[in-house]
Each structure stands twice: as C-alpha cells, then as structure tokens.
Amino acid sequence: MCLAIPGRIISIEGYKEGYMRMGRVELGGIVKEINLQLVPDAKENDYVLVHVGVAISIVDEEEAKSSLEFLKQMNELDELYNSQTKETSENSDSHGERMTKEERVKLSDAIISNMIT
C-alpha cells in the first residue's frame, strides 16, 4: 500500500542534489532527509505529509499526530521502523498474530470511528 506519512521538519538544509530543497524530517521517531521542493512555504517545525521521500503537502499538527497514531495502530509503520519482516508487518496485529483482510478492515473501521467521535 502506498502511504503518505506525516512528519515534522526539524531542519531545512537548502538546495542539494540538482537544486532541490531538502530538509530533515522526523517521522514517528525516525529522522530522514526529505525533498521539500513541492512545499516551498514549509518551514522548520511545520508538519508535512511525506510520500516516497518527498513532502507533498503541509498539514496542521493535530492532523499529523492523528494520522500517525492511526498508522501506528494499523501496523503500517513497520517498514519505516524496519522492525519486522515484510510478511509480519503486512498481516499481523499488535501481538504478531496474522490477521485476515476482514479483520484488518474491521480494525481500521473501529479506529476511524473512534477518531471521529
């Protein structure tokens, strides 16, 4: 699944790699160098959505934290943390047990319902 992950810009390093605006972004505790070319108005401490190493939009802090919590609950950040095998991260619950697609859908529905109420 392709996801955009929210992160906080901790520093902007200027232009690198063929005149691209780059910055260091904290993504759920992991710091990565991210291309900021598509968000020219972004500044340090702003939250951005990052997709395949590129910040694609600026978001508010509350939305970023809510999205990050949702992704953590759905075990969709395992690849970022590189803490589990691909098979486990794609199909496991928080206890490492395999989940069916139906169980994942029910879990995501419950998490979204909880977030909006």
VMD Tcl script that draws the C-alpha trace (Angstrom):
set ca {
  {0.00 0.00 0.00}
  {1.29 3.48 -0.82}
  {1.02 5.87 2.08}
  {1.93 9.45 2.86}
  {3.36 9.62 6.36}
  {3.16 12.78 8.48}
  {6.37 14.21 9.89}
  {7.80 17.36 11.47}
  {10.51 19.34 9.71}
  {13.42 19.63 12.12}
  {15.81 21.45 9.78}
  {15.94 22.79 6.26}
  {19.26 22.25 4.58}
  {18.78 24.37 1.50}
  {19.29 23.21 -2.03}
  {21.00 19.91 -2.81}
  {21.12 17.25 -5.46}
  {20.39 19.23 -8.60}
  {18.93 22.30 -6.90}
  {16.32 20.52 -4.80}
  {15.26 21.99 -1.46}
  {15.99 19.34 1.18}
  {15.29 19.01 4.88}
  {15.49 16.62 7.79}
  {12.04 15.38 8.82}
  {11.14 13.38 11.94}
  {8.70 10.60 11.03}
  {7.43 8.89 14.16}
  {10.84 8.98 15.85}
  {12.90 8.30 12.70}
  {14.75 11.21 11.04}
  {15.13 11.10 7.26}
  {16.34 13.51 4.61}
  {13.28 14.55 2.60}
  {12.81 16.55 -0.60}
  {10.87 19.76 0.22}
  {10.64 21.08 -3.34}
  {6.83 20.67 -3.54}
  {6.23 22.61 -0.30}
  {8.13 25.88 -0.81}
  {6.30 27.62 2.06}
  {7.22 24.91 4.60}
  {9.46 25.98 7.45}
  {11.09 24.34 10.46}
  {8.59 22.77 12.88}
  {5.87 22.58 10.20}
  {4.23 19.19 9.68}
  {4.24 17.72 6.18}
  {2.93 14.58 4.50}
  {5.82 12.56 3.05}
  {5.41 10.09 0.19}
  {8.44 8.17 -1.17}
  {10.89 10.71 0.23}
  {9.05 13.83 -0.97}
  {6.97 16.18 1.17}
  {3.73 16.62 -0.77}
  {1.73 18.98 1.46}
  {1.76 20.92 4.71}
  {-0.67 19.72 7.41}
  {-1.55 21.00 10.86}
  {-0.07 19.39 13.95}
  {-3.32 17.82 15.14}
  {-3.99 16.17 11.78}
  {-0.39 14.92 11.61}
  {-0.49 13.38 15.08}
  {-3.90 11.82 14.47}
  {-2.74 10.28 11.18}
  {0.48 8.99 12.72}
  {-1.44 7.37 15.57}
  {-3.80 5.72 13.08}
  {-0.86 4.35 11.07}
  {0.77 3.01 14.23}
  {-2.43 1.24 15.27}
  {-2.73 -0.33 11.82}
  {0.90 -1.53 11.91}
  {1.60 0.42 8.72}
  {4.84 1.95 10.03}
  {6.73 -1.32 10.43}
  {8.59 -0.85 7.16}
  {9.67 2.63 8.25}
  {10.96 1.26 11.54}
  {12.31 -1.85 9.79}
  {11.50 -3.81 12.94}
  {9.57 -6.75 11.48}
  {9.66 -8.85 8.36}
  {7.52 -7.71 5.45}
  {5.15 -10.65 5.85}
  {4.57 -9.95 9.54}
  {4.12 -6.21 9.09}
  {1.57 -6.62 6.31}
  {-0.64 -9.17 8.02}
  {-0.16 -9.03 11.78}
  {-1.92 -7.40 14.68}
  {-0.12 -5.73 17.60}
  {0.60 -9.18 19.10}
  {2.29 -10.50 15.96}
  {-0.63 -12.80 15.07}
  {-1.75 -12.98 11.46}
  {-4.92 -11.07 10.62}
  {-7.35 -11.74 7.80}
  {-8.29 -8.96 5.41}
  {-11.74 -8.85 7.02}
  {-10.18 -8.43 10.49}
  {-7.95 -5.61 9.20}
  {-10.96 -3.83 7.67}
  {-12.95 -4.16 10.90}
  {-10.00 -2.88 12.92}
  {-9.47 0.11 10.64}
  {-13.21 0.92 10.74}
  {-13.15 0.81 14.54}
  {-10.05 3.02 14.74}
  {-11.51 5.59 12.32}
  {-14.85 5.57 14.16}
  {-13.03 6.12 17.46}
  {-11.02 9.01 15.95}
  {-14.07 10.89 14.69}
  {-16.24 10.51 17.80}
}
mol new
graphics top color blue
foreach p $ca { graphics top sphere $p radius 0.5 }
foreach p [lrange $ca 0 end-1] q [lrange $ca 1 end] { graphics top cylinder $p $q radius 0.2 }
display resetview
